Amino acid sequence: MPKALTKRNFSIVLFWVISWTFLSNLFILYRFVGLNWAEEIFVLSSKEWYILFAQTTFIGLTGGLLFGLLDSYINHKNYLHRIPFGLIILLKSFGYFFIAIVVLFPGFYFAAILNQYSSQEAFKRAFDFYSSSYFIVLMGYLLVHMILLNFIRHVSEKFGPGNLIRLFFGRYYKPVEERRIFMFLDLKSSTEYAERLGHIRYSQLIQDCFIDITPVIENYEAQIYQYAGDEVILSWKCDSSGVYKNVVLLYFDFREKIRHRGDYYLNKYGFLPEFKAGINAGIITVAEVGVKKKEIAYHGDAINTTSRIQEQCNLHNQMLLCSEYFVNELSKSNHFRTIFIDEFVPRGKRIPVRIYSVEPPSNLPEQDSNAVLGL
């Protein structure tokens, strides 16, 4: 399973548990309540209804937990990142479908035990289920909904974690103010690399780098706001003091991951890519924009200033620069040494911005579990 129980992994597990439990009980209502009008066809006593719903709830909870953990693991490892979107949905749906067939067995065994059958009889009844017409109907229902759930999961990934629900309920239909942290992470010497590699291989380099950063992004609870060429814009909501530490740890953790895969990059591209980053925090406006293609957009001085800070990296020969506001919040964690670099006036502004470099702690772990959990 994933190395850390991040909020993202928890939300994936919760999605599958709720969905499976709901759809399991919905099947029972659809399959049996509709037949209950004809007493000569099908009648269940109160006890039998209790056992039936207990059985489906058990299957929903155990199956949802199993598929949630499995989906979190696949999501964390990026095993399917080079497979087309539609094929990912089909592969996962049919794979989960066959696993579900096995998961159903303990559910029917559990129901037989509740019906006061002996362990041996319960085992036989559970096996008999697989040769019944009920099994065929259930499998058709299960396959359709497995495809539907995987489709919803991956469409949600395309919008960004939680954004599909926010769009659905119109959370940002009217602009809302939020306090957020932004990181502009950009490939250093990108023009030189593009000329050396050519467009195709340069694009492959960007793909590899963004694949490597994805699990790091999830570990430190960042949200991907935009990919812009060779740059990725990350965002965090300022909902705890620990989030400021997570921002800086993400950068150093990503840098270490690139170094650990140095042989791969050197053999394939002939150099080790480096990324420069600018970090800032402040109040911005969040709004739903677009008609045919909707997305959630951030507007405000905080995000514009972050871009200008990142541009200062080349000027001062620095890989990571932060605003004074961010550094003041970061200093509360007592983990990092910050150094004042300079102050500059961003284009279109009159008030200068003081910028600082940040040095990693000498004992930086491969992954700070407390930081991952936002503690």
MITIDO-411142 format. One record per residue: z negated, y, x negated of N, C-alpha, C in turn; residue in three letters. Coordinates in steps of 0.1 Angstrom, whole numbers, padded with zeros to 4 digits, always signed. Atoms other than C-alpha are relative to their C-alpha. Layout:
<sites>
ZYXZYXZYXAla ...
</sites>
This chain:
<sites>
+0000-0012-0008+0000+0000+0000+0000+0013-0009Met +0000-0012+0008+0003+0036-0011-0013+0002-0008Pro +0011-0002+0009-0020+0047-0039-0011+0008+0006Lys +0010-0009-0006-0038+0073-0018+0003+0001+0015Ala -0001-0002-0014-0045+0077+0019+0002+0014+0003Leu -0003-0014-0003-0028+0110+0024+0002+0002+0015Thr -0002-0003-0015-0025+0128+0057+0013-0005+0005Lys -0013+0005-0004+0012+0119+0057+0000-0015+0003Arg +0001+0014-0003+0005+0082+0054-0008-0003+0012Asn +0009+0002-0012-0022+0084+0080+0008+0003+0013Phe -0008-0003-0012+0002+0101+0104+0011-0010+0003Ser -0010+0011-0002+0028+0074+0099-0006-0012+0007Ile +0008+0011-0005+0002+0047+0106-0003+0003+0015Val +0004-0004-0014-0010+0066+0137+0012+0000+0010Leu -0013+0000-0008+0026+0070+0150+0003-0014+0005Phe -0004+0014-0004+0032+0032+0149-0011-0006+0009Trp +0010+0005-0008-0002+0023+0163+0000+0005+0015Val -0001-0005-0013+0001+0046+0193+0012-0005+0007Ile -0013+0004-0006+0038+0038+0199-0001-0015+0004Ser +0001+0015-0003+0032+0000+0197-0009-0003+0012Trp +0009+0002-0010+0002+0001+0219+0005+0004+0014Thr -0006-0005-0012+0019+0022+0245+0011-0008+0005Phe -0011+0007-0004+0051+0003+0246-0003-0015+0004Leu +0005+0014-0004+0033-0031+0247-0005+0000+0014Ser +0006+0000-0013+0014-0021+0278+0011+0005+0010Asn -0011-0004-0009+0045-0004+0293+0008-0012+0004Leu -0007+0012-0003+0063-0037+0291-0006-0008+0010Phe +0007+0008-0009+0036-0054+0310+0001+0006+0014Ile -0001-0006-0013+0037-0028+0338+0014-0001+0005Leu -0014+0002-0004+0075-0030+0339+0003-0014+0004Tyr -0004+0015-0002+0077-0068+0338-0008-0006+0012Arg +0008+0008-0010+0048-0078+0361-0004+0009+0012Phe +0004-0008-0011+0037-0049+0383+0012+0001+0011Val -0011+0000-0009+0072-0048+0398+0002-0012+0008Gly -0001+0013-0007+0070-0084+0408-0012-0002+0009Leu +0013+0003-0007+0035-0081+0423+0001+0002+0015Asn -0002-0003-0015+0049-0069+0457+0003-0013+0007Trp -0004+0012-0007+0062-0104+0464-0011-0011-0004Ala +0011+0009+0003+0031-0126+0466+0005-0015-0003Glu -0005+0013+0002+0052-0158+0468+0006-0001-0014Glu -0006+0001+0013+0067-0149+0434-0010+0001-0011Ile +0009-0002+0012+0039-0136+0412-0012+0008+0005Phe +0012-0007-0003+0003-0127+0418-0010-0002-0011Val +0011+0001+0010-0024-0119+0392-0013+0004+0006Leu +0014-0004-0004-0061-0118+0398-0004+0011-0010Ser +0005-0011+0008-0082-0090+0384-0003-0005-0015Ser +0003+0005+0013-0093-0112+0355+0012-0002-0008Lys -0012+0003+0007-0058-0122+0347+0007+0013-0005Glu -0005-0013+0004-0047-0085+0346-0008+0005-0012Trp +0008-0004+0011-0076-0078+0323+0004-0007-0013Tyr -0004+0008+0012-0066-0106+0299+0014+0004-0005Ile -0013-0003+0004-0030-0096+0300+0001+0014-0007Leu +0000-0012+0006-0037-0060+0291-0008+0000-0014Phe +0007+0002+0012-0062-0071+0265+0009-0006-0011Ala -0010+0007+0009-0035-0093+0250+0010+0010-0006Gln -0010-0010+0005-0009-0065+0248-0006+0011-0008Thr +0007-0010+0008-0034-0040+0235-0003-0005-0014Thr +0003+0006+0013-0044-0064+0207+0013-0001-0008Phe -0013+0001+0007-0007-0070+0199+0005+0014-0005Ile -0003-0014+0003-0001-0032+0200-0007+0006-0012Gly +0009-0006+0011-0030-0023+0177+0003-0007-0013Leu -0002+0007+0012-0024-0051+0152+0014+0002-0005Thr -0014-0002+0004+0014-0048+0152+0002+0015-0005Gly -0002-0014+0004+0012-0010+0150-0006+0003-0014Gly +0006-0002+0013-0012-0011+0121+0008-0006-0011Leu -0008+0006+0010+0009-0036+0102+0013+0008-0003Leu -0013-0007+0002+0042-0017+0107-0003+0014-0005Phe +0004-0013+0005+0024+0016+0100-0002-0001-0015Gly +0003+0001+0015+0011+0004+0066+0013-0004-0007Leu -0013+0004+0007+0045-0013+0058+0009+0012-0001Leu -0009-0012+0001+0064+0019+0067-0005+0010-0009Asp +0006-0009+0010+0040+0040+0047+0003-0004-0014Ser -0003+0005+0013+0046+0018+0017+0014+0002-0004Tyr -0015-0002+0003+0084+0019+0020+0003+0015-0002Ile -0002-0014+0002+0082+0056+0025-0005+0006-0013Asn +0006-0004+0012+0060+0061-0005+0008-0004-0012His -0007+0005+0011+0081+0040-0028+0015+0004+0000Lys -0014-0004-0001+0115+0054-0016+0010-0011-0003Asn -0009+0012+0003+0131+0019-0017+0014+0002+0006Tyr -0012-0001-0007+0158+0029+0007+0007+0014-0001Leu -0005-0014+0001+0167+0064-0006+0015+0001-0003His -0014-0001+0002+0202+0055-0016+0009-0007+0010Arg -0007+0007-0011+0212+0038+0017+0003+0010+0011Ile -0003-0010-0011+0230+0058+0045-0010-0001+0011Pro +0010-0002-0011+0208+0071+0073+0001-0011+0011Phe -0001+0010-0011+0222+0048+0100-0003-0014-0005Gly +0003+0013+0005+0220+0017+0078-0015-0002-0002Leu +0015+0001+0001+0183+0025+0070-0006-0004+0013Ile +0006+0003-0013+0175+0025+0107+0002-0014+0004Ile -0004+0014-0004+0193-0008+0113-0008-0010-0008Leu +0007+0010+0009+0178-0026+0083-0015+0000+0003Leu +0014+0000-0003+0143-0015+0091-0003-0005+0014Lys +0002+0005-0014+0146-0022+0128+0001-0015+0001Ser -0002+0014+0000+0159-0057+0123-0011-0007-0008Phe +0011+0006+0008+0134-0064+0095-0013+0000+0007Gly +0012-0001-0008+0105-0052+0116+0000-0009+0012Tyr -0002+0009-0012+0119-0071+0146-0004-0014-0003Phe +0003+0013+0003+0117-0104+0128-0015-0002-0004Phe +0014+0000+0003+0082-0096+0115-0008+0000+0013Ile +0007-0001-0013+0072-0087+0151-0001-0014+0007Ala +0000+0013-0006+0082-0122+0162-0012-0008-0005Ile +0012+0007+0006+0055-0136+0139-0013+0006+0005Val +0012-0006-0004+0030-0110+0149-0004-0003+0014Val +0003+0003-0014+0033-0120+0186-0008-0013+0001Leu +0007+0013-0001+0019-0155+0179-0015+0002+0001Phe +0015-0001-0002-0018-0144+0173-0003+0007+0013Pro +0003-0007-0012-0015-0122+0204-0001-0010+0012Gly +0001+0010-0011-0007-0151+0227-0011-0011-0002Phe +0011+0009+0003-0032-0173+0209-0013+0006+0005Tyr +0011-0008-0005-0058-0146+0216-0002+0000+0015Phe +0000+0000-0015-0048-0145+0253-0005-0013+0005Ala +0004+0014-0005-0052-0183+0257-0015-0002-0002Ala +0015+0002+0003-0087-0182+0241-0008+0008+0011Ile +0006-0008-0010-0096-0154+0266+0000-0008+0014Leu -0001+0008-0013-0084-0178+0294-0008-0013-0001Asn +0009+0011+0002-0110-0203+0281+0007-0013-0003Gln -0006+0012+0005-0085-0227+0266-0007-0004-0013Tyr +0005+0005+0013-0096-0248+0236+0009+0006-0011Ser -0008-0005+0011-0084-0237+0202+0013-0008-0002Ser -0012+0008+0001-0059-0266+0201+0010+0003+0011Gln -0009-0003-0011-0046-0259+0236+0006+0015-0002Glu -0004-0014+0002-0044-0221+0228+0012+0000-0011Ala -0010+0001+0010-0024-0230+0197+0014-0005+0005Phe -0012+0006-0006+0001-0251+0217+0006+0010+0010Lys -0006-0009-0009+0005-0225+0244+0007+0012-0007Arg -0007-0011+0008+0013-0198+0218+0013-0005-0005Ala -0013+0005+0004+0040-0220+0204+0010-0002+0011Phe -0009+0002-0012+0054-0228+0239+0006+0013+0004Asp -0005-0013-0004+0059-0191+0244+0014+0003-0006Phe -0013-0003+0007+0088-0191+0218+0012-0007+0007Tyr -0011+0007-0007+0108-0215+0240+0001+0004+0015Ser -0001-0005-0014+0103-0196+0273+0010+0011+0002Ser -0009-0011-0003+0126-0172+0291-0007+0013-0002Ser +0008-0012+0003+0098-0146+0288+0002+0005-0014Tyr -0002-0003+0014+0103-0147+0251+0013+0008-0002Phe -0013-0006+0001+0140-0138+0254+0000+0014+0005Ile +0001-0014-0006+0133-0108+0277-0008+0009-0009Val +0008-0008+0009+0106-0096+0254+0007+0004-0013Leu -0007-0003+0013+0128-0098+0223+0010+0011+0002Met -0010-0011-0002+0155-0077+0239-0007+0014+0001Gly +0008-0012-0001+0129-0051+0249-0005+0005-0014Tyr +0006-0003+0013+0113-0052+0214+0011+0006-0009Leu -0010-0004+0009+0146-0048+0195+0005+0014+0003Leu -0004-0013-0004+0157-0018+0215-0010+0011-0004Val +0010-0010+0003+0124+0000+0211-0003+0001-0015His +0002-0001+0014+0122-0009+0174+0010+0009-0006Met -0010-0010+0005+0155+0009+0168-0003+0014+0004Ile +0004-0013-0005+0143+0038+0189-0011+0006-0008Leu +0011-0005+0008+0110+0041+0170+0004+0004-0014Leu -0004-0003+0014+0127+0040+0136+0009+0012+0000Asn -0009-0011-0001+0153+0065+0148-0009+0013+0001Phe +0009-0011-0001+0125+0089+0158-0007+0003-0013Ile +0006-0002+0013+0107+0084+0125+0009+0007-0010Arg -0009-0005+0010+0137+0092+0104+0006+0013+0004His -0004-0013-0004+0149+0121+0125-0012+0010-0003Val +0012-0008+0003+0113+0135+0121+0000+0003-0015Ser -0001-0002+0014+0117+0130+0083+0010+0011-0004Glu -0011-0009+0003+0149+0150+0083-0004+0015+0004Lys +0005-0013-0004+0132+0179+0101-0012+0005-0009Phe +0012-0003+0007+0101+0177+0079-0012-0005+0008Gly +0012+0006-0007+0067+0161+0087-0006+0010+0010Pro +0006-0008-0010+0054+0174+0120+0009+0011+0007Gly -0008-0010-0005+0083+0198+0126+0007-0004+0013Asn -0006+0004-0012+0100+0177+0152-0009+0002+0012Leu +0009-0002-0011+0069+0178+0174-0002+0015+0003Ile +0002-0014-0002+0065+0215+0168+0013+0006+0007Arg -0012-0005-0007+0102+0221+0179+0000-0005+0014Leu +0000+0006-0014+0097+0198+0209-0009+0008+0009Phe +0009-0007-0008+0067+0217+0222+0001+0015-0001Phe -0002-0014+0001+0080+0251+0211-0011+0008-0007Gly +0012-0006+0007+0051+0258+0187+0004+0014-0006Arg -0005-0012+0006+0072+0285+0170+0011+0007+0007Tyr -0010-0007-0008+0094+0296+0198-0002+0015+0000Tyr +0003-0014+0003+0076+0329+0195-0006+0001-0014Lys +0005+0000+0014+0069+0340+0159-0015+0000-0001Pro +0014+0002+0003+0035+0331+0146-0003+0003-0014Val +0004-0003+0014+0016+0344+0116-0008-0011-0006Glu +0008+0010+0007+0002+0319+0091-0002+0004-0015Glu +0002-0002+0015-0013+0321+0056+0004-0013-0007Arg -0006+0011+0007+0007+0299+0033+0002+0002-0015Arg -0003+0000+0014+0013+0290-0003+0014-0005-0002Ile -0013+0004+0003+0048+0288-0017+0002-0003-0015Phe -0004+0003+0014+0062+0272-0048+0015-0001-0001Met -0014+0001+0003+0098+0278-0060+0002-0008-0012Phe -0001+0009+0012+0106+0249-0083+0015-0001-0003Leu -0014-0002+0003+0139+0254-0101+0003-0007-0014Asp -0004+0006+0012+0158+0234-0128+0003+0010-0011Leu -0002-0009+0010+0157+0252-0161+0014-0003-0007Lys -0013+0001+0007+0191+0259-0179+0010-0008+0009Ser -0008+0008-0009+0209+0246-0148+0015+0003-0003Ser -0014-0003+0003+0242+0265-0157+0005-0008-0012Thr -0004+0007+0012+0243+0249-0191+0002-0015+0003Glu -0001+0014-0003+0236+0214-0177+0013-0002+0009Tyr -0012+0002-0009+0263+0219-0150+0013+0000-0007Ala -0012-0001+0008+0289+0228-0175+0001-0013-0009Glu +0000+0012+0009+0279+0199-0198+0004-0013+0008Arg -0001+0013-0008+0278+0172-0171+0012+0000+0009Leu -0010+0000-0011+0304+0183-0146-0006-0001+0013Gly +0006-0001-0013+0299+0187-0109-0006-0013+0005His +0005+0013-0005+0295+0150-0100-0013-0005-0007Ile +0011+0004+0007+0271+0140-0127-0012+0010+0001Arg +0010-0010-0002+0252+0172-0123-0007-0002+0013Tyr +0006+0003-0013+0247+0165-0086-0008-0013+0000Ser +0008+0012+0001+0235+0130-0095-0013+0003-0007Gln +0013-0004+0007+0209+0146-0119-0009+0006+0010Leu +0009-0007-0010+0196+0168-0090-0005-0011+0009Ile +0004+0011-0009+0195+0137-0068-0012-0007-0006Gln +0011+0008+0006+0174+0118-0093-0013+0008-0001Asp +0012-0008+0001+0150+0147-0099-0007+0001+0013Cys +0007-0001-0013+0144+0152-0062-0005-0013+0005Phe +0006+0013-0003+0139+0115-0057-0013-0002-0007Ile +0012+0002+0008+0113+0115-0084-0011+0009+0005Asp +0010-0010-0005+0095+0145-0069-0006-0004+0014Ile +0004+0003-0014+0093+0131-0034-0013-0006+0002Thr +0013+0005-0001+0063+0108-0038-0011+0009-0005Pro +0010-0010+0005+0045+0135-0058-0002+0011+0011Val +0001-0010-0011+0052+0160-0029-0009-0006+0011Ile +0008+0006-0011+0037+0135-0004-0015-0002-0005Glu +0013+0002+0005+0007+0128-0026-0009+0013+0000Asn +0008-0013+0000-0003+0165-0028+0002+0008+0013Tyr +0000-0006-0013+0004+0172+0009+0009+0012+0001Glu -0009-0012-0001+0032+0197+0003+0011-0003+0011Ala -0011+0001-0010+0059+0204+0029+0013+0006-0007Gln -0012-0004+0006+0095+0207+0018+0006+0010+0010Ile -0006-0010-0008+0108+0240+0032+0015+0000-0001Tyr -0015+0000+0002+0143+0240+0017+0004-0006-0013Gln -0007+0003+0013+0165+0225-0009+0012+0010-0001Tyr -0010-0010+0002+0187+0252-0023+0007-0002-0014Ala -0006+0003+0012+0211+0239-0049-0009-0008-0009Gly +0009+0007+0009+0190+0229-0079-0015+0004+0001Asp +0013-0005-0003+0159+0244-0064-0006-0006+0013Glu +0007+0004-0012+0133+0231-0040-0011+0009+0003Val +0011-0009-0004+0109+0253-0021-0010-0008+0008Ile +0011+0008-0005+0076+0238-0013-0010+0010+0007Leu +0010-0008-0007+0049+0251+0011-0013-0008+0003Ser +0013+0006-0004+0012+0244+0019-0006+0010+0009Trp +0008-0009-0008-0009+0258+0047-0013+0002-0006Lys +0013-0003+0006-0040+0275+0034-0012-0004+0009Cys +0011+0004-0009-0065+0254+0054-0012-0006-0007Asp +0012+0003+0008-0089+0245+0026+0001+0005-0014Ser +0000-0006+0014-0099+0257-0008+0006-0010-0010Ser -0005+0010+0009-0088+0224-0024+0015+0001-0001Gly -0014+0000+0000-0052+0231-0015+0006+0008-0012Val -0005-0008+0011-0048+0257-0043+0001-0009-0013Tyr +0000+0009+0012-0057+0230-0069+0012-0010+0002Lys -0011+0010-0002-0032+0206-0053+0014+0006-0004Asn -0012-0007+0003-0004+0231-0058+0003-0001-0015Val -0002+0000+0014-0009+0233-0095+0001-0015-0005Val +0000+0014+0004-0016+0196-0099+0014-0007+0003Leu -0013+0005-0003+0017+0188-0082+0010+0003-0011Leu -0009-0004+0010+0036+0207-0108-0002-0008-0013Tyr +0003+0008+0012+0019+0190-0137+0002-0015+0001Phe -0003+0014-0003+0021+0156-0121+0015-0003+0000Asp -0014+0002+0000+0058+0160-0115+0006+0001-0014Phe -0004-0001+0014+0063+0171-0151-0003-0013-0008Arg +0003+0012+0007+0045+0140-0163+0009-0012+0005Glu -0009+0011-0005+0066+0117-0141+0014+0001-0006Lys -0013-0001+0006+0098+0131-0155-0001-0005-0015Ile +0002+0005+0014+0084+0125-0190-0001-0015-0001Arg +0001+0015+0000+0075+0089-0181+0013-0007+0002His -0014+0005-0003+0111+0084-0170+0010+0006-0010Arg -0009-0007+0010+0124+0101-0202+0011-0008-0004Gly -0010+0008+0005+0143+0071-0214+0012-0001+0010Asp -0010+0001-0010+0162+0069-0181+0009+0013+0000Tyr -0007-0012+0000+0172+0106-0182+0008+0002-0013Tyr -0007-0001+0013+0181+0105-0219+0012-0009-0001Leu -0012+0010+0000+0203+0074-0215+0011+0004+0009Asn -0010-0002-0010+0220+0086-0184+0006+0014-0002Lys -0005-0014+0000+0223+0124-0190+0000+0006-0014Tyr +0000-0006+0013+0215+0130-0226-0011+0010-0003Gly +0011-0010+0002+0185+0153-0221-0011-0003+0010Phe +0011+0001-0010+0152+0155-0203-0001+0013+0008Leu +0000-0012-0008+0153+0179-0174-0014+0007+0001Pro +0012-0007-0001+0126+0206-0172+0001+0010+0012Glu +0000-0008-0012+0116+0226-0141-0010+0012-0002Phe +0008-0011+0001+0102+0261-0140-0005+0003+0015Lys +0005-0002-0014+0080+0272-0110-0007+0014+0001Ala +0008-0012-0003+0067+0304-0094-0008-0003+0012Gly +0009+0003-0011+0037+0303-0071-0006+0013+0006Ile +0006-0011-0006+0024+0328-0046-0006-0004+0014Asn +0005+0003-0013+0004+0329-0014-0002+0013+0008Ala +0002-0011-0009+0000+0352+0016+0004-0002+0014Gly -0003+0001-0015+0006+0359+0053+0015+0001+0002Ile -0014-0001-0003+0041+0351+0065+0002-0003+0015Ile -0003+0003-0014+0058+0348+0099+0008-0013+0001Thr -0007+0012-0002+0069+0314+0111+0007+0001+0014Val -0008-0001-0013+0097+0313+0138+0010-0011+0001Ala -0011+0010-0003+0121+0288+0154+0013+0009+0000Glu -0012-0008+0000+0156+0301+0146+0012-0010+0003Val -0012+0007-0003+0191+0290+0156+0001-0005+0014Gly -0002+0006-0013+0207+0277+0187+0006-0014+0000Val -0006+0013+0001+0231+0249+0179-0007-0009-0011Lys +0007+0007+0011+0212+0240+0147-0014+0007-0002Lys +0013-0007+0000+0175+0248+0151-0008-0005-0013Lys +0009+0004+0010+0150+0249+0123-0011+0010+0000Glu +0012-0009+0001+0116+0265+0115+0002+0008-0013Ile -0002-0009+0011+0120+0295+0092-0012+0008-0003Ala +0011-0009+0005+0095+0315+0071+0005+0013-0004Tyr -0004-0014+0004+0098+0353+0068-0012+0007-0005His +0011-0008+0004+0077+0377+0049+0001+0003-0015Gly +0001-0004+0014+0069+0394+0016-0005-0011-0009Asp +0006+0011+0009+0049+0364+0003+0011-0009-0005Ala -0010+0010+0005+0079+0341+0001+0011+0007-0009Ile -0009-0007+0008+0102+0368-0013-0006+0003-0014Asn +0007-0002+0013+0077+0376-0040-0001-0012-0009Thr +0001+0012+0007+0074+0340-0049+0013-0003-0008Thr -0013+0001+0007+0111+0339-0057+0001+0009-0012Ser +0000-0010+0011+0108+0370-0079-0009-0005-0012Arg +0009+0005+0011+0079+0354-0098+0006-0011-0008Ile -0007+0011+0007+0099+0323-0105+0011+0006-0010Gln -0011-0006+0008+0127+0346-0119-0006+0005-0013Glu +0006-0005+0012+0102+0359-0145-0003-0010-0010Gln +0002+0011+0010+0098+0325-0161+0008+0001-0012Cys -0010-0001+0012+0129+0329-0183-0003+0012-0008Asn +0002-0013+0007+0120+0365-0192-0012-0002-0009Leu +0013+0001+0008+0085+0355-0205-0001-0014-0007His +0000+0013+0006+0095+0320-0217-0012-0009+0005Asn +0011+0008-0006+0070+0303-0193+0006-0010+0010Gln -0005+0010-0009+0074+0272-0172-0007+0001+0014Met +0007-0001-0013+0048+0281-0145-0007+0013+0000Leu +0006-0014-0002+0038+0316-0133-0005+0001+0014Leu +0006-0002-0013+0015+0325-0105-0004+0014+0003Cys +0005-0014-0004+0005+0357-0086-0015+0001-0002Ser +0015-0002+0002-0029+0372-0092-0008-0005+0012Glu +0007+0004-0012-0039+0365-0056-0002-0015+0000Tyr +0002+0014+0001-0032+0328-0061-0010-0004-0010Phe +0009+0003+0011-0050+0327-0094-0014+0002+0003Val +0014-0003-0004-0081+0343-0079-0005-0011+0009Asn +0004+0011-0008-0082+0315-0053-0001-0013-0008Glu +0000+0012+0009-0074+0288-0079-0013+0000-0009Leu +0012-0001+0009-0103+0300-0101-0012-0006+0006Ser +0012+0005-0007-0128+0288-0075-0001-0015-0003Lys +0001+0014+0003-0119+0252-0085-0006-0003-0014Ser +0005+0002+0014-0129+0257-0122+0007-0011-0008Asn -0007+0011+0006-0103+0232-0133+0011+0005-0010His -0012-0004+0007-0076+0254-0149-0004+0013-0008Phe +0001-0012+0008-0074+0281-0176+0013+0008+0003Arg -0011-0009-0003-0052+0311-0166+0000+0011-0010Thr -0002-0011+0010-0037+0337-0189+0009+0010+0006Ile -0008-0011-0005-0025+0371-0179+0013+0002-0008Phe -0013-0001+0007+0012+0375-0188+0005+0014+0000Ile -0007-0014-0002+0025+0408-0174-0001+0004+0014Asp -0002-0004-0014+0030+0428-0143+0014+0006+0001Glu -0014-0005-0003+0064+0437-0128+0001+0005+0014Phe -0003-0005-0014+0078+0455-0098+0012-0008+0006Val -0011+0007-0006+0099+0432-0077+0010+0009+0007Pro -0010-0008-0006+0132+0445-0064-0003+0003+0015Arg +0003-0004-0014+0127+0465-0032-0014+0004+0002Gly +0014-0003-0002+0090+0470-0038-0004+0012-0010Lys +0005-0010+0009+0069+0498-0053-0013-0004-0007Arg +0013+0004+0005+0036+0480-0059+0003-0011-0010Ile -0002+0011+0010+0036+0459-0092-0008-0013+0004Pro +0006+0013-0002+0027+0422-0091-0004-0005-0014Val +0005+0005+0013+0005+0408-0119+0002-0015+0001Arg -0003+0014+0001+0015+0373-0130-0008-0006-0012Ile +0008+0008+0010-0004+0346-0149+0006-0014-0002Tyr -0004+0014+0003+0004+0313-0166-0013-0008+0003Ser +0011+0010-0002-0017+0282-0159+0001-0011-0009Val +0000+0011+0009-0027+0256-0184-0006-0012+0007Glu +0006+0012-0006-0034+0220-0172-0013-0003-0006Pro +0013+0005+0006-0069+0206-0177+0003-0011-0011Pro -0003+0009+0011-0071+0186-0209-0001-0015+0004Ser +0002+0014-0005-0081+0154-0190+0007-0002+0013Asn -0008+0001-0012-0054+0157-0163+0002-0015+0003Leu -0002+0014-0003-0054+0122-0146+0014-0001+0006Pro -0013+0003-0006-0022+0105-0134+0000+0005+0015Glu +0000-0005-0014-0033+0113-0098-0015+0003+0003Gln +0013-0004-0003-0064+0132-0088-0002-0003+0015Asp +0001+0005-0014-0075+0113-0056-0007+0010+0009Ser +0006-0010-0008-0098+0141-0045+0009+0011+0004Asn -0010-0010-0003-0070+0166-0048+0010-0004+0010Ala -0009+0005-0009-0047+0144-0029-0005+0001+0015Val +0006+0000-0013-0071+0143+0000-0004+0014+0004Leu +0003-0014-0003-0076+0181-0002-0015+0003+0000Gly +0015-0002+0001-0113+0179-0012-0003+0010-0011Leu 
</sites>
